Amino acid sequence: MGELRHLVLVKFKEGVVVEELLEGMKKLVTEIDAVKGFEWGQDVGSEEMLRQGFTHAFLLTFNCAEDFAAYSNHPSHVAFAGPFAAAIDKILLFQFPPVVIKPSA
């Protein structure tokens, strides 16, 4: 199949210190070699009715499905998943092989 992307859209619970979770996530993805790339961002302009409460997006890139499986089962990911899940009010997960129309220069 080739490269795989893992998209996570999140609405955090009221009062969650998102910056602390982001630091934990940055540490997590840098210590697990299976992660090829990590991007994240916060919504800055979508209308509330269109974003359905989701405020943050996380995109992880893996070379293959096996690397995603290694990441998912890695002890550091398993340990991080508990506190991350406890901070979430709403989540959407989506895995897909990317179809690139215009490669970056």
Secondary structure by P-SEA (a helix, b strand, c coil): ccbbbbbbbbbbccccaaaaaaaaaaaaaaacccccbbbbbccccccccccccccbbbbbbbccaaaaaaaaacaaaaaaaaaaaaacccbbbbbbccccccccc
